[in-house]
Amino acid sequence: MKKQTRIAIVRIITDLIKADSVIDLREMEFFTEVKSRYRISKEEEMQAMECTLAEAIDVLADEPMKERLQLMQDFSALTLSDGFCARQEALLMIALMFSLEEETKELTQVISVESPVIRIDDTQIIYVESAFDKSCNEEIHDMHRQISKEMKVAGFNFIYIPFIAQHYQSTPSELFHRVVSFLAPQYNEEHVEEFIGQLSGMTTDEFCKDQLCNKLDLLPLRETNPALLIKIGETFAEDKFYTNFLKIEIDGSVLSTIQSLLDRFSGILSNDSVVIRSSESEAGLFLYYGFYKQLFDIYLLRSKVRSSILINPYKETVSLPDLHTAINGLHRREKALYTLFLIESKQGGINFTAPESGKQIELYNKRMKQIQAKYNLIYALFGGEREKAPMLEQAEIRRPMISCIKRCIGKLENLLHHPDDYKIRKNSFGNFGINIEDKLLFITDAASDAPVPLFESELYRQICKL
């Protein structure tokens, strides 16, 4: 057996023992027996504490089927060693079953993220998708009542974002406005209206990408097939607390996938009870409990936003619309340089290092002349004189500009998701660039005074001609 497999076994057994918050003598004896059988060393026990649950399950999922079956027998025996399988143990066992069994492992993923500020309840099963799936949504819409009832019998609440949005759409406008103003006093009138529009118009795919991915770091949901998402507990690893989620892709119909999950969960759960609230929306009532509260808090969470970037050369601003703020402290020369890097990063960035050989120097000079021409064009668009634009080839001019940009973006680090992606950075090939997706880049159109995608703009068409 490989060392990484032994480490993964310890991680999972440790989480199973801790799951019910009670450590029994029989569990300790079982752990000693497993360590002896698999020849697990003290060093491997210690290394297991640096491993997340998701990493451990990924390791075991690659083991041959025979070994996986034996491990599942061991894990099952452990959960019943004290004569009782608690809810948290059952959730973890469901994750192991779906992740390690041949028929389901390709449809299953365990995700471990540093514990977010907003806590998702483990009685909630959330339908997730990164792109609208017509078949799944039609089935959920038609069978929502039956799905919800089956969930409640097993102690779960089914969370379907379009129906949550419908509640907000049906909330009286005045009440909604007053509640948002009360809960978010920092918002001005414009932001309150925008916030109300976001909640009322949210879709599952937008919620997954903008909220679960960007704010709670559930990055695998950025590109996911229709699936069910369940919190399955927490892990302490690498001196940090991690929250673990189980994602099970819809296999066939939504209802059959849910029934398979709930049947297996109920089959391994010992007598346990969970209180599930069943309050429904009423006229003049704004729901603020359970997932409604969590959802509201997630949308209010201003940290770790993957904001778009809007270039407005006519107002000489570079702003982050999703944060309702500009990148302050930049002069015209830095704003033009930042815009240039946003454009050139699409082609891999800019390398300012001069080569040594004569032939390469000739190509380098030609390339730098082209880069300078592009910069001059952008500089003029921001209101400067083209012939007076700073010379980028001169390091003593270029470096302070890049440092200024880095410093100004650094002031927004607590608000941005992966703030380093917004800075001009040098990669291993010596190229300077900005690691932001094309779809997040916009520029104000001169004719319409409205944002358009940067790479569909008149500026980009002019740049391509140079």
URMOCOR-V275517 format. One record per helix or strand of 3 or more residues. SS is the DSSP state (A for helix, B for strand). FROM is the first residue (numbers start at 0). TO is the last residue. If there is no record, write none. Layout:
{{SS;FROM;TO} {SS;FROM;TO}}
//
This chain:
{{A;2;17} {A;24;36} {A;41;47} {A;52;60} {A;64;78} {A;86;99} {A;104;106} {B;107;113} {B;123;127} {A;133;152} {B;156;158} {A;160;169} {A;172;182} {A;188;200} {A;203;212} {A;218;222} {B;226;236} {B;239;248} {A;253;267} {A;289;299} {B;308;311} {B;316;319} {A;320;322} {A;331;346} {A;357;380} {A;385;387} {A;394;409} {A;418;421} {A;437;439} {B;440;443} {B;450;452} {A;453;455} {A;457;464}}
//
